[in-house]
Amino acid sequence: MLEQYSSLRPRPLSVWPSLCRAISISFLIFLLVGTTGCYKAKTYRGDGRIVVSRVGNWFINCTLYTVLFGPIDLTKKNVRIFKMHGLPHEEMTLTLEVSLANRNVKIKGNEPDALMRFELVDDSGRSMVQEKSHLNQMPWSYNGLEGYEHKASVDVGSDFKPNRRSKYTLTVEVLEPDTKARVHNTELVIWKFCG
């Protein structure tokens, strides 16, 4: 009967230091990788500027990636081409951030109606995002906070997950300008939000 419980005997004292060291090293590696992440903003090459924001603590770590391309002129026909390489391997969204110059006017009901074409392709020619539509016919997200009713965003196409090693070309074309767009400030953004 005692042989059955022989595995429960106390371990020799010489085993405990190596066991504690192994647990400590494992915990340090987990903590280091869990809190620092693996993507570095300096790996991004291309147009625009990437911003990496880490929020959270040792238990919950969330990283927000934003690639800022700058303004898009909706008042005239034009084509803008952006090159990107080294994007994070995370699900991302192409978005137009729109705000009215007059902060006292709500954007809901005053959306620009420019006809636009968006196309994101990788270096092998595979299409990641392809959209052609009037902006006022696309799904808008309105900011409901008081004082920010003049801002909204429109997501373009579906989410995509880039490969860090691939190069991408984003073409943004205004096919039909919007006459009301003179009062709009429009910024092109690719982002990944925590969630």
Summary of the structure (lengths in Angstrom):
residues: 195
radius of gyration: 24.9
end to end distance: 54.3
largest distance: 91.0
contacts: 506
relative contact order: 0.23
helix: 21%
strand: 44%
